[in-house]
Amino acid sequence: MRVDVVTIFPEFFQVLDVSLLGKARQAELVETHVHQLRDWAAFKADGTPDAHRTVDDAPFGGGAGMVMKPDVWGKALDEVLQPGGVLVIPSPAGVPFTQALAADLSTEPQLVFACGRYEGIDARVAEHYASVGYRVLEVSLGDYVLNGGEVAAFAMIEAVTRLIPGFMGNAESIVEESHSDGLLEYPSYTRPASWRGHDVPPVLLSGHHGKVAQWRREQQLARTRERRPDLLAADEQDTP
Ligand code: 6GU
């Protein structure tokens, strides 16, 4: 997989080298390319030089904040998007980013993250690339507001690239983790068996694999019902 990021803060993505993603890159399962959006803002739409390399402008219709200019994004994405590439636009107004979407994106040949700041990117950018045949997704991490798409893109890149087949050493640790089966993960313990007066649940020391598996399933259900009742099917919710 090839991952491209277009941003006015490319330095932010230097961390990509040292995160989990470093392993996938070493195994040559993913290549990352980070681009400075302002490199496509050296000239204004009329062809005259723009010493300020302006990427934003006031919103039509009025209101607070600035909107990122479609002409600058168009020049950038025309160069960066490859045939078959997917355009991902992090936005608090997007569809929810889920484990299922991460798994879906992990099989795409190219992901291009268009990181907007301010009040977002002119809406015609998403419209245009969808109209010429690209898969375009506006995606949100959750119901809270970040200053820009960079932190969200970073989280999505990590969630997607760790699912690329061959990335993780232990395939089971992906199968068992939270959300892959729609439930939260069970609690985990290691030595010592007693710590500051808190004991590891005795069933985990019993050596009885069947009882351990049953206990873990019960813990998953109890945790999910307590913390994330929205993840349970309607007929499982609010059961005493
Ligand atoms: Cl994807 N972007 C921004 N700016 N804020 C967010 C978000 C994305 N997801 C949650 N909050």
Boltz pocket constraint, residues with backbone or C-beta under 6 A from the ligand:
constraints:
  - pocket:
      binder: B
      contacts: [[A, 89], [A, 90], [A, 91], [A, 92], [A, 94], [A, 116], [A, 139], [A, 140], [A, 141], [A, 142], [A, 143], [A, 144], [A, 145], [A, 146], [A, 147], [A, 148], [A, 149], [A, 152], [A, 153]]
      max_distance: 6.0
